Amino acid sequence: MTTTARAQGATVWLTGLPSAGKTTVARLLGERLRAEGHRVEVLDGDEIRRFLSAGLGFSRADRNTNVQRIGLVSEVLARNGVLSVVPVIAPYADSREAVRKRHEASATPYIEVHVATPVQVCSERDVKGLYARQAAGQLVGLTGVDDPYEPPVDPDLVLATQHQTPRESADAVHALLVERGLL
């Protein structure tokens, strides 16, 4: 009987402000990884909120619960050989650290990418109209504006998306995966 080597999984968590470019980079990275033959799941934060975390609000406790749920799903996927790409704001350092520790406890690779786009640039992009709604007084608790965002202190990679194309950002994440021996 022959055994086949199991594919190496990992979690790539892209954290940053709304409209920073997390989802765009994640989708491009996912497409490239699939084209290379890797098993990949992109765990989009908006989709997760609609289904897995339906009913949660945006209090600190609810945001933490959402991040922990996503972290668990991602860790299980990664532990089982899937490259899990997670474009989720995850505004609080302690929530992200808990996810990292879950991965460490199962010896599952975890890479934190800070999509470090300045709030002014995010506001100009305003992909979902959140910044406009906040400015008009129709939205309270926008991460990075009137609700905190705690940037990573020591991320594995920092992307300044205002200075590079989405493809260049995705390529930088891919290069880090190669450098770490995860591809």
Number of C-alpha atoms within 10 A of each C-alpha: 2 4 5 5 6 9 16 18 25 28 27 23 30 28 29 29 26 24 24 28 26 31 23 16 26 27 21 17 23 22 17 17 17 14 10 10 9 18 18 22 21 20 21 17 20 12 11 16 17 11 9 14 19 11 9 14 13 14 11 14 12 14 20 19 16 23 24 18 16 23 24 14 14 28 28 20 20 26 21 15 18 21 28 27 26 25 25 23 23 25 23 18 14 12 20 21 13 15 22 20 14 18 23 13 9 11 12 22 19 22 21 21 22 24 28 22 21 16 19 10 13 22 19 12 15 17 13 10 13 19 24 14 14 15 12 9 9 10 13 14 12 17 20 17 15 11 14 13 18 16 18 21 8 10 15 15 17 19 24 16 21 15 10 11 13 21 16 15 24 22 16 17 24 18 13 15 15 11 10 11 9 14 17
